[in-house]
Amino acid sequence: MTTRQIEHPRVVSQAEWLAARKQLLAKEKSFTRQRDALSAERRELPWVRVEKQYVFDAPGGKQTLADLFDGRSQLIVYHFMFGPGWEQGCPSCSLLSDHLDGSVVHLAQRDVTLAVVSRAPLSEIAAFKRRMGWRFTWVSSYGSDFNGDYEVSFTPEEIAGGKALYNFEPRGFPSEEAPGASVFYRDAAGAIFHTYSAYARGLDILIGAYNYLDLVPKGRDEEGLPYTMAWVRHHDRYGAGPASAEEPAAATTATAPDTATQAPAGP
């Protein structure tokens, strides 16, 4: 737990505070309007029809991408960093995933299904999911092209050559797995379309804990760390001391620069 103290920037009367707060409020309202406009523009992006037939390993047996919609027309997939043979999932992805279970039932009321996909075999996913106490749908893309096609898994050759395509550009990446989110739509005829994907800082909005930290005086309090999410642990590992070699804080889900190379990554 961080205990760093900060100095009071300025202590003023209630009236002076209120005046300063109203100045900031005007900027916050402007930002809200800009965000609404950006969200509308995001919804107007063109779509790409998904022609490939993806099949996943799920607890009830094989499922197609269409099956993941669970009878709804909109699907959000979170690409969780968890590769074959890893002892556990990425701590940073786990921080984000700690926010998912409470959202699932509410999203369903707006015709949205949320699913998590990783390349680790289903047995490895199931063991880690039990440990974390999560209930959301989590399937395995092991043996599928899904992760590669949506730019969240890379071959050793791509990594070595700096040709891993991440956040829509070829770049170096320190792991064979990367975080991301992809959105799909299924029409009345059953056709599936890819409508949106986000990576790196584009996932920041999905981490509720960070939105809370942005409200407090110390903010995210990550200055001086080796990388921005070096403090993150699996929720059952806080208080256990520094991360061991078996539990690195993997490449950040949201707060590393867009190159996503600042944090170490891997199993």
Helices and strands as residue ranges (DSSP letters): H 14-43, E 48-49, E 55-58, E 61-64, H 65-68, E 74-79, H 91-97, H 101-108, E 112-118, H 122-132, E 137-140, H 146-149, H 156-160, E 164-166, E 169-171, E 180-186, E 192-198, G 200-206, H 208-213
